[in-house]
Amino acid sequence: MISENLKDVEANICKACEKSGRNREEVTLIAVSKTKPNEDLIEAYNCGIREFGENKVQEMTGKSEALPKDIHWHMIGHLQRNKVKYLAPYVSLIHSVDSIRLAEEINKQAQKASRVIPILIEVNIAHEESKFGINENEVYEMVNTISKMPNVQIKGLMTIAPYVVDAEENRSFFHKIKQLSVDIASKNIDNVDMNILSMGMTGDYMVAIEEGATMVRVGTGIFGERDYGKKE
Ligand SMILES: *Cc1c(COP(=O)(O)O)cnc(C)c1O
């Protein structure tokens, strides 16, 4: 079932790339495995998936300890500063940086772990009250400040688009954030690149790819519906 789903997602990614004249290699699929048991992740792993996304530090750390070491772990959920120390040694990319204080803590814990941690700035492109992320007019200042932190490297932007029935409704948001990333890249800020644009989930990843996503975060489309009630 997971392997069938992965085939469908892969076909959709290829279709969206073809439609927009992009190479399949430009887009990385992150399998969002939050709430799912290790067996499900193994099944995806056995189909070749190596990028997994989680939104809770404790859950991600437990899975990273139990599962093969060549997995890349992506933190995609809201991150509390007091939890950064647990993921600093191994996290591959933190998608959800939305404050300077959080970046400072990541910098500190990265230093302790003797590494540089790649991050994305989370932008609340649709200005939804319920969402984390900063407004686009705050991005420059934040990027500039964080760019001076030696153990953090800004790799691009991330956004969570509104939940919509028709993915086309999110196209203009995806377009807007792509423009923003091009603008920032053109400033050539030291220690900053805009090679990653993390946008698109199960409902809208094809549109996101057409608008320039380089990472799509797909959960339900791979692992099926999540059951939050069953989880401790
Ligand atoms: C849960 C989650 C996803 C995946 O959502 P699906 O709709 O299940 O694909 C993607 N991004 C973030 C930030 C999430 O929290």
PDBQT file of the ligand as one rigid body, heavy atoms in Angstrom, charges set to zero:
ROOT
HETATM    1  C1  LIG A 301       1.847  17.114   8.420  1.00  0.00    +0.000 C 
HETATM    2  C2  LIG A 301       2.637  18.056   7.587  1.00  0.00    +0.000 A 
HETATM    3  C3  LIG A 301       2.818  17.838   6.205  1.00  0.00    +0.000 A 
HETATM    4  C4  LIG A 301       2.187  16.685   5.448  1.00  0.00    +0.000 C 
HETATM    5  O1  LIG A 301       0.818  16.867   5.338  1.00  0.00    +0.000 OA
HETATM    6  P1  LIG A 301      -0.072  15.935   4.388  1.00  0.00    +0.000 P 
HETATM    7  O2  LIG A 301      -1.251  16.773   4.050  1.00  0.00    +0.000 OA
HETATM    8  O3  LIG A 301      -0.403  14.731   5.182  1.00  0.00    +0.000 OA
HETATM    9  O4  LIG A 301       0.753  15.612   3.200  1.00  0.00    +0.000 OA
HETATM   10  C5  LIG A 301       3.606  18.732   5.513  1.00  0.00    +0.000 A 
HETATM   11  N1  LIG A 301       4.180  19.788   6.112  1.00  0.00    +0.000 NA
HETATM   12  C6  LIG A 301       4.026  20.042   7.425  1.00  0.00    +0.000 A 
HETATM   13  C7  LIG A 301       4.690  21.212   8.015  1.00  0.00    +0.000 C 
HETATM   14  C8  LIG A 301       3.244  19.190   8.208  1.00  0.00    +0.000 A 
HETATM   15  O5  LIG A 301       3.107  19.447   9.507  1.00  0.00    +0.000 OA
ENDROOT
TORSDOF 0
